[in-house]
Amino acid sequence: MKTMARQRKRISMDDFGAKYIDTLKLTPEERREVDEFDAYLTVSLKISVALLEARKELNLTQQQLAEKLGLDQSEVSRLEGPECNPTLRTLSKLATALNLEIQLVPRQG
């Protein structure tokens, strides 16, 4: 018997916010918490993507990067994943190993 995978339409976080979150009756405190969590996820994703792209640009495997950092390969995998949350010390080590510079810049718009 064939099974058909349900196709899910992917939507951006902005669209999700407009379609779902904005329809909820949130208190100002709840809305602030939602906005803070959204900002955290956005930064986390940007960090994980930057780490992954930099590692691949240097033609390093996760195992090779892990050895440079003194970490397990599974830790590098986690850092490149959607819930990336490195300490500043780990982020600094990653930046050095991947020839990256850490910057905080003003948001546009």
Summary of the structure (lengths in Angstrom):
residues: 109
radius of gyration: 18.1
end to end distance: 52.3
largest distance: 54.9
contacts: 212
relative contact order: 0.09
helix: 60%
strand: 0%
